[in-house]
Amino acid sequence: MNNKKLLVGIVAAGLAVSLAGCAGGGGRGADSGSGSDSGDNAGALVGVAMPTKVSERWIKDGDAVKSALEDKGYKVDLEYADNKIPQQVQQVSNMITKGAKVLIVASIDGGSLSDQLDSAAKAGIEVISYDRLLTGNENVDYYVSFDNYKVGVDQATSLLTGLGLADADGKKVDGAEKKTIEVFAGSPDDNNANFFFGGAMDTLKPYLEDGSLTIGSGQDQFTQAATLQWDPATAKARMQNLIASTYSGGTKLDGVLSPYDGISIGIISALEGAGYASDALPVVTGQDAEAASVKSIIAGQQYSTIYKDTRQLADQSVVMADDILNGKTPETNDDKTYDNGEKVVPTYLFQPTIVTKDNYKEVLVDSGYYTEADLK
Ligand code: BGC
């Protein structure tokens, strides 16, 4: 080999080594010892922080993540924080102290764990943001979620379909009767809430602009529609106020955009309390395909929900954690959408599905997400 070839070879090898150093997320794995040598981390502890058990989806998420990690031989510290931010801060701090090697975090307030993210980075612990983006800190290695903008588009599309303003493919129906709606949004400290509302409002915009759709109260801003901590009781109280202020004089309410099944239940409860018959409710949307809401859909009360297969999300977060712990770079499929204010976080996204009375069996039962008995 001549000298020139040898030099090229050395430079190429050096490049390969430095690229390998970058693998495993932000280049921290190599010098921290967190998984750059495969085999090191067999049986390692993984911390899994979930927001609350009030909503059934997070219980499914937590259970699925835990069992998939255990199947791979890891130890798991799974904690729920009862929707209390200080409790979650404490839980994540404890996971770091206990020597977790990877953290999988579904936050309550995406911006509240910055000190913990800094400590994790110092200790060489990699962090996977689960479903909800951790914001305002560069020490977030990966994000796994659903296409949250598309969730909002789907919510609005099902609202339009239920109102007869669009067909099943989301195409505008010409000459349809004008409709009046109200819109609700999720929690302002959850990055997803903006994506859901943004996707939904972009989809409703042409209908609002040409007058085929009106928001009766005029409350069309995120800040007006938001529901702190996704709380059903807060949504119920807002719906009661809207009924009193806007719909007590005979104006007909035809539909309500709701971003989450728990909020939908609050909205429906306010409507029934105000005298709406349960077989003649406005079209109400939702999200998460929670059993109570699927039952409500089957009974003809809630109109739709958005199904997000939490098994997919859980499995992918575990694949990512396992890759990290084996010194591999996890696969991502969206490296541009999720800017957390400090960095664009490499993301793996799944696709949501609209569920109504027409397809719940095929989507939820045939896939094994629920048994028929779960929905009785
Ligand atoms: C999740 C939704 C859920 C909501 C309330 C969001 O971050 O993406 O699936 O409905 O939180 O728990």
Boltz pocket constraint, residues with backbone or C-beta under 6 A from the ligand:
constraints:
  - pocket:
      binder: B
      contacts: [[A, 55], [A, 57], [A, 131], [A, 132], [A, 186], [A, 190], [A, 192], [A, 193], [A, 230], [A, 259], [A, 260], [A, 261], [A, 287], [A, 288], [A, 308]]
      max_distance: 6.0
